[in-house]
Amino acid sequence: MSLLTRTAGAHAVPPSTGRRTTRWPTAAAFAFMALVAGYMLLPVYWLLISATKSQSDLVGTPGLLPVGWHLRDNLSALFHQQDGVYAHWLLNSLLYAGAGAAVATLLAAAAGYALAKYAFRGREVVFSVVLGGVLVPATALALPLFLMFAQVDATDTFWSVFLPSVVSPFGVYLSRIFAAASVPDEVIEAARMDGAGEFRIFRTIALRLMAPALVTVFLFQFVVIWNNFLLPLVMLQDDRLYPVTLGLFTWQSQTSRLPELQTLTIVGAMVSVVPIVLTFLLLQRYWRAGLAAGAVKS
């Protein structure tokens, strides 16, 4: 009996060894994620530090080391440069991205709902064309769009940037997938039997059930429009119509002649990130609530 006990004890694995082996993968995964997070946040850190430096400190000190605190003076110079043109650029970007994303979301919701819930001839062909639009890069459409707007003498106008932004093939694709999964046909039929029209069903039922997808489409389109550079570059000549991206590019291209614009470009880039961060923070609770509600549906 004692021999068996000694043999079993010799081959038994100590409890601490099992705990030690399970800690290594966790520590390695944590270290890897911390490394990736640091790599991704390093440009943000550099931007924040550089925005607090004066022009001489920006040129004469290492980029990652904080030196002095000139953020308030830099912000004042930013919004006073060229009679406050940066404020116009910021408002233009908010208008292009906010209104464009809202209209694009409504159009995508309507198109996706129709493709998901109405049976008509050529429906799959239309959806295939939409999928093809997802695969076409925006750079390939810039020149054809310019030629189209030039035919109607609409270049260098607000509409030449706004109208192309309200089309979102990815939004239509996502809306159709989500409408098919989250809007039951039984609910639509019950609403029709109660006398509700098609537009009322879409407005009062479908839009509410599709809310998580619509928030996703809005955020995606908002970021795409906000970061859009090539289309305004091709379409616009009046600097009062520039978005932030194009305006900062024009300043950056003049830094060899006006070195002080280098600091203003960096500070302007930092300020331009704030609306995107605020948009995500304001909408994330609706996004998470909708996703959690959709995850428990059978």
C-alpha positions as a Markdown table, in Angstrom:
| # | Residue | x | y | z |
|---|---|---|---|---|
| 1 | Met | 0.0 | 0.0 | 0.0 |
| 2 | Ser | 2.8 | 2.4 | 0.8 |
| 3 | Leu | 4.6 | 1.4 | -2.4 |
| 4 | Leu | 1.5 | 2.4 | -4.5 |
| 5 | Thr | 1.2 | 5.6 | -2.6 |
| 6 | Arg | 4.9 | 6.5 | -3.2 |
| 7 | Thr | 4.5 | 5.6 | -6.9 |
| 8 | Ala | 1.4 | 7.7 | -7.3 |
| 9 | Gly | 3.0 | 10.6 | -5.5 |
| 10 | Ala | 6.1 | 10.4 | -7.7 |
| 11 | His | 4.0 | 10.7 | -10.9 |
| 12 | Ala | 1.6 | 13.3 | -9.5 |
| 13 | Val | 1.9 | 16.9 | -10.9 |
| 14 | Pro | 2.2 | 19.5 | -8.2 |
| 15 | Pro | -0.7 | 22.0 | -8.1 |
| 16 | Ser | 1.6 | 25.0 | -8.4 |
| 17 | Thr | 3.0 | 23.7 | -11.7 |
| 18 | Gly | -0.4 | 23.7 | -13.3 |
| 19 | Arg | -1.0 | 27.3 | -12.2 |
| 20 | Arg | 2.4 | 28.4 | -13.4 |
| 21 | Thr | 1.8 | 26.9 | -16.9 |
| 22 | Thr | -1.5 | 28.7 | -17.2 |
| 23 | Arg | 0.0 | 32.1 | -16.2 |
| 24 | Trp | 2.5 | 32.1 | -19.1 |
| 25 | Pro | 0.0 | 32.2 | -21.9 |
| 26 | Thr | -2.0 | 34.9 | -20.1 |
| 27 | Ala | 1.2 | 37.0 | -19.5 |
| 28 | Ala | 2.3 | 36.5 | -23.1 |
| 29 | Ala | -1.1 | 37.6 | -24.5 |
| 30 | Phe | -1.2 | 40.6 | -22.2 |
| 31 | Ala | 2.4 | 41.6 | -23.2 |
| 32 | Phe | 1.5 | 41.2 | -26.9 |
| 33 | Met | -1.6 | 43.3 | -26.6 |
| 34 | Ala | 0.2 | 46.0 | -24.6 |
| 35 | Leu | 2.9 | 46.1 | -27.3 |
| 36 | Val | 0.3 | 46.4 | -30.1 |
| 37 | Ala | -1.6 | 49.1 | -28.1 |
| 38 | Gly | 1.6 | 51.0 | -27.5 |
| 39 | Tyr | 2.5 | 50.8 | -31.2 |
| 40 | Met | -0.9 | 52.1 | -32.2 |
| 41 | Leu | -1.0 | 54.9 | -29.6 |
| 42 | Leu | 2.5 | 56.1 | -30.3 |
| 43 | Pro | 1.5 | 58.5 | -33.1 |
| 44 | Val | -1.3 | 59.9 | -30.9 |
| 45 | Tyr | 1.2 | 60.5 | -28.1 |
| 46 | Trp | 3.6 | 62.2 | -30.5 |
| 47 | Leu | 0.7 | 64.4 | -31.8 |
| 48 | Leu | -0.3 | 65.4 | -28.3 |
| 49 | Ile | 3.3 | 66.2 | -27.2 |
| 50 | Ser | 4.1 | 68.1 | -30.4 |
| 51 | Ala | 1.0 | 70.2 | -30.2 |
| 52 | Thr | 2.2 | 71.6 | -26.8 |
| 53 | Lys | 5.6 | 72.8 | -28.2 |
| 54 | Ser | 6.6 | 76.1 | -29.8 |
| 55 | Gln | 8.1 | 76.2 | -33.2 |
| 56 | Ser | 11.6 | 76.3 | -31.9 |
| 57 | Asp | 11.0 | 73.4 | -29.5 |
| 58 | Leu | 9.3 | 71.4 | -32.3 |
| 59 | Val | 12.4 | 71.6 | -34.4 |
| 60 | Gly | 15.1 | 71.5 | -31.8 |
| 61 | Thr | 13.9 | 68.8 | -29.3 |
| 62 | Pro | 13.1 | 65.1 | -29.6 |
| 63 | Gly | 9.6 | 64.5 | -30.8 |
| 64 | Leu | 8.6 | 62.2 | -27.9 |
| 65 | Leu | 9.9 | 64.3 | -25.1 |
| 66 | Pro | 7.6 | 67.1 | -23.6 |
| 67 | Val | 9.3 | 70.5 | -23.5 |
| 68 | Gly | 7.4 | 73.5 | -22.1 |
| 69 | Trp | 3.6 | 74.0 | -22.5 |
| 70 | His | 2.5 | 76.3 | -25.4 |
| 71 | Leu | -0.8 | 74.6 | -26.2 |
| 72 | Arg | -2.9 | 77.7 | -25.3 |
| 73 | Asp | -0.8 | 80.0 | -27.5 |
| 74 | Asn | -0.8 | 77.4 | -30.3 |
| 75 | Leu | -4.6 | 77.1 | -30.2 |
| 76 | Ser | -5.0 | 80.9 | -30.2 |
| 77 | Ala | -2.7 | 81.2 | -33.2 |
| 78 | Leu | -4.5 | 78.3 | -35.0 |
| 79 | Phe | -7.9 | 80.0 | -34.8 |
| 80 | His | -6.5 | 83.4 | -35.7 |
| 81 | Gln | -4.5 | 82.3 | -38.7 |
| 82 | Gln | -5.8 | 83.8 | -42.0 |
| 83 | Asp | -8.8 | 85.5 | -40.3 |
| 84 | Gly | -9.9 | 82.3 | -38.6 |
| 85 | Val | -10.1 | 80.1 | -41.7 |
| 86 | Tyr | -9.5 | 77.0 | -39.6 |
| 87 | Ala | -12.9 | 77.5 | -37.9 |
| 88 | His | -14.5 | 77.5 | -41.4 |
| 89 | Trp | -12.7 | 74.3 | -42.3 |
| 90 | Leu | -13.8 | 72.7 | -39.1 |
| 91 | Leu | -17.5 | 73.7 | -39.6 |
| 92 | Asn | -17.3 | 72.5 | -43.2 |
| 93 | Ser | -16.1 | 69.1 | -42.1 |
| 94 | Leu | -18.8 | 68.9 | -39.5 |
| 95 | Leu | -21.4 | 69.8 | -42.1 |
| 96 | Tyr | -20.0 | 67.4 | -44.7 |
| 97 | Ala | -19.6 | 64.5 | -42.3 |
| 98 | Gly | -22.6 | 65.1 | -40.0 |
| 99 | Ala | -25.2 | 65.8 | -42.6 |
| 100 | Gly | -23.7 | 63.5 | -45.1 |
| 101 | Ala | -23.5 | 60.6 | -42.7 |
| 102 | Ala | -27.1 | 61.2 | -41.5 |
| 103 | Val | -28.5 | 61.2 | -45.1 |
| 104 | Ala | -26.4 | 58.3 | -46.1 |
| 105 | Thr | -27.7 | 56.3 | -43.1 |
| 106 | Leu | -31.3 | 57.0 | -44.0 |
| 107 | Leu | -30.8 | 56.1 | -47.6 |
| 108 | Ala | -28.9 | 52.9 | -46.7 |
| 109 | Ala | -31.6 | 51.9 | -44.2 |
| 110 | Ala | -34.4 | 52.4 | -46.8 |
| 111 | Ala | -32.5 | 50.5 | -49.5 |
| 112 | Gly | -31.4 | 47.7 | -47.2 |
| 113 | Tyr | -34.9 | 47.3 | -45.8 |
| 114 | Ala | -36.4 | 47.2 | -49.3 |
| 115 | Leu | -33.9 | 44.6 | -50.5 |
| 116 | Ala | -34.5 | 42.5 | -47.5 |
| 117 | Lys | -38.3 | 42.6 | -47.2 |
| 118 | Tyr | -39.7 | 43.1 | -50.7 |
| 119 | Ala | -39.6 | 40.5 | -53.4 |
| 120 | Phe | -39.3 | 42.0 | -56.8 |
| 121 | Arg | -37.7 | 41.1 | -60.1 |
| 122 | Gly | -34.0 | 41.9 | -60.3 |
| 123 | Arg | -33.5 | 42.2 | -56.5 |
| 124 | Glu | -30.4 | 40.0 | -56.4 |
| 125 | Val | -29.0 | 41.8 | -59.4 |
| 126 | Val | -29.4 | 45.2 | -57.6 |
| 127 | Phe | -27.8 | 43.7 | -54.5 |
| 128 | Ser | -24.9 | 42.4 | -56.6 |
| 129 | Val | -24.3 | 45.9 | -58.0 |
| 130 | Val | -24.3 | 47.2 | -54.5 |
| 131 | Leu | -21.7 | 44.6 | -53.5 |
| 132 | Gly | -19.7 | 45.7 | -56.5 |
| 133 | Gly | -19.8 | 49.3 | -55.3 |
| 134 | Val | -18.3 | 48.2 | -52.0 |
| 135 | Leu | -15.3 | 46.8 | -53.9 |
| 136 | Val | -14.7 | 50.0 | -56.0 |
| 137 | Pro | -12.1 | 52.3 | -54.3 |
| 138 | Ala | -13.0 | 55.9 | -53.9 |
| 139 | Thr | -9.9 | 57.0 | -55.7 |
| 140 | Ala | -11.2 | 55.4 | -58.9 |
| 141 | Leu | -14.4 | 57.5 | -58.7 |
| 142 | Ala | -12.9 | 60.9 | -58.1 |
| 143 | Leu | -12.2 | 61.8 | -61.7 |
| 144 | Pro | -15.6 | 60.5 | -63.1 |
| 145 | Leu | -17.4 | 62.4 | -60.4 |
| 146 | Phe | -15.5 | 65.6 | -61.3 |
| 147 | Leu | -16.4 | 65.2 | -65.0 |
| 148 | Met | -20.0 | 64.7 | -64.1 |
| 149 | Phe | -20.2 | 67.8 | -61.9 |
| 150 | Ala | -18.3 | 69.8 | -64.4 |
| 151 | Gln | -20.9 | 69.0 | -67.0 |
| 152 | Val | -23.5 | 70.8 | -64.9 |
| 153 | Asp | -21.1 | 73.5 | -63.7 |
| 154 | Ala | -21.3 | 72.3 | -60.1 |
| 155 | Thr | -17.7 | 72.0 | -59.2 |
| 156 | Asp | -16.2 | 74.2 | -56.5 |
| 157 | Thr | -19.5 | 74.1 | -54.6 |
| 158 | Phe | -20.7 | 72.6 | -51.4 |
| 159 | Trp | -22.8 | 70.0 | -53.3 |
| 160 | Ser | -19.9 | 68.6 | -55.3 |
| 161 | Val | -18.5 | 67.2 | -52.0 |
| 162 | Phe | -21.8 | 66.6 | -50.2 |
| 163 | Leu | -23.8 | 64.7 | -52.8 |
| 164 | Pro | -21.2 | 61.9 | -53.4 |
| 165 | Ser | -20.9 | 61.4 | -49.7 |
| 166 | Val | -24.5 | 60.4 | -49.2 |
| 167 | Val | -24.0 | 57.1 | -51.1 |
| 168 | Ser | -22.8 | 54.2 | -48.9 |
| 169 | Pro | -22.8 | 50.8 | -50.6 |
| 170 | Phe | -21.4 | 49.2 | -47.4 |
| 171 | Gly | -24.3 | 50.8 | -45.5 |
| 172 | Val | -26.8 | 49.3 | -47.9 |
| 173 | Tyr | -25.2 | 45.9 | -47.5 |
| 174 | Leu | -25.1 | 46.1 | -43.7 |
| 175 | Ser | -28.7 | 47.4 | -43.6 |
| 176 | Arg | -30.0 | 44.5 | -45.7 |
| 177 | Ile | -28.2 | 41.9 | -43.6 |
| 178 | Phe | -29.5 | 43.4 | -40.4 |
| 179 | Ala | -33.0 | 44.0 | -41.6 |
| 180 | Ala | -33.4 | 40.4 | -42.7 |
| 181 | Ala | -32.2 | 39.2 | -39.3 |
| 182 | Ser | -33.8 | 41.7 | -36.9 |
| 183 | Val | -37.1 | 42.7 | -38.5 |
| 184 | Pro | -39.6 | 39.8 | -38.3 |
| 185 | Asp | -42.0 | 39.3 | -41.2 |
| 186 | Glu | -44.7 | 38.5 | -38.7 |
| 187 | Val | -44.4 | 42.0 | -37.2 |
| 188 | Ile | -44.7 | 43.6 | -40.6 |
| 189 | Glu | -47.7 | 41.5 | -41.5 |
| 190 | Ala | -49.4 | 42.4 | -38.2 |
| 191 | Ala | -48.8 | 46.1 | -38.8 |
| 192 | Arg | -50.3 | 45.8 | -42.2 |
| 193 | Met | -53.4 | 44.1 | -40.8 |
| 194 | Asp | -53.7 | 47.0 | -38.4 |
| 195 | Gly | -53.8 | 49.4 | -41.3 |
| 196 | Ala | -50.3 | 50.8 | -41.2 |
| 197 | Gly | -48.8 | 51.9 | -44.5 |
| 198 | Glu | -45.5 | 50.8 | -45.8 |
| 199 | Phe | -43.7 | 54.1 | -44.9 |
| 200 | Arg | -45.1 | 54.1 | -41.4 |
| 201 | Ile | -44.0 | 50.5 | -40.9 |
| 202 | Phe | -40.5 | 51.4 | -42.0 |
| 203 | Arg | -40.4 | 54.6 | -39.9 |
| 204 | Thr | -41.9 | 53.3 | -36.6 |
| 205 | Ile | -40.9 | 49.6 | -36.6 |
| 206 | Ala | -38.0 | 48.9 | -38.9 |
| 207 | Leu | -35.9 | 51.9 | -38.0 |
| 208 | Arg | -36.1 | 51.1 | -34.3 |
| 209 | Leu | -35.2 | 47.4 | -34.8 |
| 210 | Met | -32.4 | 48.3 | -37.1 |
| 211 | Ala | -30.9 | 50.9 | -34.7 |
| 212 | Pro | -27.6 | 49.1 | -34.0 |
| 213 | Ala | -26.9 | 48.7 | -37.7 |
| 214 | Leu | -27.8 | 52.3 | -38.4 |
| 215 | Val | -25.5 | 53.6 | -35.6 |
| 216 | Thr | -22.7 | 51.5 | -37.2 |
| 217 | Val | -23.4 | 52.9 | -40.6 |
| 218 | Phe | -23.5 | 56.4 | -39.3 |
| 219 | Leu | -20.2 | 56.1 | -37.5 |
| 220 | Phe | -18.5 | 54.4 | -40.4 |
| 221 | Gln | -19.7 | 57.0 | -42.9 |
| 222 | Phe | -18.9 | 59.9 | -40.6 |
| 223 | Val | -15.3 | 58.7 | -40.3 |
| 224 | Val | -15.0 | 58.1 | -44.1 |
| 225 | Ile | -16.4 | 61.6 | -44.9 |
| 226 | Trp | -14.3 | 63.3 | -42.2 |
| 227 | Asn | -11.1 | 61.7 | -43.5 |
| 228 | Asn | -12.0 | 62.3 | -47.2 |
| 229 | Phe | -9.2 | 64.1 | -48.9 |
| 230 | Leu | -9.1 | 63.3 | -52.6 |
| 231 | Leu | -12.6 | 64.3 | -53.5 |
| 232 | Pro | -12.4 | 67.8 | -52.0 |
| 233 | Leu | -8.9 | 68.2 | -53.6 |
| 234 | Val | -10.4 | 67.4 | -57.0 |
| 235 | Met | -13.6 | 69.4 | -56.6 |
| 236 | Leu | -12.8 | 72.5 | -54.6 |
| 237 | Gln | -10.8 | 75.6 | -55.3 |
| 238 | Asp | -12.3 | 78.1 | -52.8 |
| 239 | Asp | -10.5 | 77.7 | -49.5 |
| 240 | Arg | -13.6 | 78.7 | -47.6 |
| 241 | Leu | -15.2 | 75.4 | -48.7 |
| 242 | Tyr | -12.2 | 73.2 | -47.7 |
| 243 | Pro | -12.7 | 70.5 | -45.1 |
| 244 | Val | -10.1 | 70.2 | -42.4 |
| 245 | Thr | -8.1 | 67.5 | -44.2 |
| 246 | Leu | -7.6 | 69.6 | -47.3 |
| 247 | Gly | -7.0 | 72.8 | -45.4 |
| 248 | Leu | -4.2 | 71.3 | -43.3 |
| 249 | Phe | -2.7 | 69.9 | -46.4 |
| 250 | Thr | -2.4 | 73.3 | -48.0 |
| 251 | Trp | -0.7 | 74.6 | -44.8 |
| 252 | Gln | 1.7 | 71.7 | -44.8 |
| 253 | Ser | 2.6 | 72.4 | -48.4 |
| 254 | Gln | 3.7 | 75.9 | -47.4 |
| 255 | Thr | 5.9 | 75.1 | -44.4 |
| 256 | Ser | 9.1 | 75.5 | -46.5 |
| 257 | Arg | 8.1 | 79.2 | -47.0 |
| 258 | Leu | 6.3 | 79.7 | -43.7 |
| 259 | Pro | 7.8 | 77.5 | -41.0 |
| 260 | Glu | 5.3 | 78.6 | -38.4 |
| 261 | Leu | 2.6 | 76.7 | -40.3 |
| 262 | Gln | 4.2 | 73.4 | -39.2 |
| 263 | Thr | 3.1 | 73.9 | -35.6 |
| 264 | Leu | -0.3 | 75.1 | -36.7 |
| 265 | Thr | -0.7 | 72.0 | -38.9 |
| 266 | Ile | 0.1 | 69.7 | -36.0 |
| 267 | Val | -2.3 | 71.5 | -33.6 |
| 268 | Gly | -5.0 | 71.6 | -36.2 |
| 269 | Ala | -4.6 | 67.8 | -36.7 |
| 270 | Met | -5.0 | 67.3 | -33.0 |
| 271 | Val | -8.1 | 69.4 | -32.9 |
| 272 | Ser | -9.6 | 67.6 | -35.9 |
| 273 | Val | -9.5 | 64.3 | -34.0 |
| 274 | Val | -11.7 | 65.6 | -31.2 |
| 275 | Pro | -15.1 | 65.5 | -33.1 |
| 276 | Ile | -14.5 | 61.9 | -34.1 |
| 277 | Val | -13.7 | 60.9 | -30.5 |
| 278 | Leu | -16.7 | 62.7 | -29.2 |
| 279 | Thr | -19.0 | 61.1 | -31.8 |
| 280 | Phe | -17.9 | 57.6 | -30.7 |
| 281 | Leu | -18.2 | 58.4 | -27.0 |
| 282 | Leu | -21.7 | 59.8 | -27.5 |
| 283 | Leu | -23.0 | 57.0 | -29.6 |
| 284 | Gln | -21.2 | 54.0 | -28.1 |
| 285 | Arg | -23.9 | 53.4 | -25.4 |
| 286 | Tyr | -26.6 | 53.2 | -28.0 |
| 287 | Trp | -24.4 | 51.0 | -30.1 |
| 288 | Arg | -23.6 | 48.6 | -27.2 |
| 289 | Ala | -27.2 | 48.6 | -25.9 |
| 290 | Gly | -28.5 | 47.7 | -29.4 |
| 291 | Leu | -25.9 | 45.0 | -29.9 |
| 292 | Ala | -26.7 | 43.4 | -26.5 |
| 293 | Ala | -30.4 | 43.4 | -27.2 |
| 294 | Gly | -29.8 | 41.8 | -30.6 |
| 295 | Ala | -27.5 | 39.2 | -29.2 |
| 296 | Val | -30.1 | 37.6 | -27.0 |
| 297 | Lys | -32.8 | 37.4 | -29.6 |
| 298 | Ser | -33.6 | 33.8 | -30.7 |
